């Protein structure tokens, strides 16, 4: 749960709907994308520092801190186009990167929900097997969402942006006057 300095400042439904609990990680992703595109100023450094600081503060134990440090370093290496990051271009990892947003959206709502339906008292092996099956299903569903929703949506947006880029401020074609 997100905590604010003034209790009740933002209703919980708004926090959950807008994913405010993870805003710092979204900001980090957007900032690293800007860095990858060439933006390397004080603002980007401050945003990455802020995002990492919030993640560090919210971490529940040392293992989570270590995991966060590894993720931030790996993403920073990619954003800065360091040679060490080339290992992340391995095709299976790159494929997981393409579907990471649908996985992110689905794992909590579908994955966790399905796993909570398991009866108490099952062996650890059954829970691990169930988690593997659910994860496999989430990955397959995420691949379908990527191909059937994201790619066509990106094509439509690019087409609309290309059309609007060929128009002047008054809506008339630049070439046609």
Helices and strands as residue ranges (DSSP letters): H 12-17, G 20-22, H 23-36, H 42-58, H 62-79, G 83-89, H 91-98, H 100-106, I 107-111, H 112-116, H 124-145, I 146-150, H 151-165
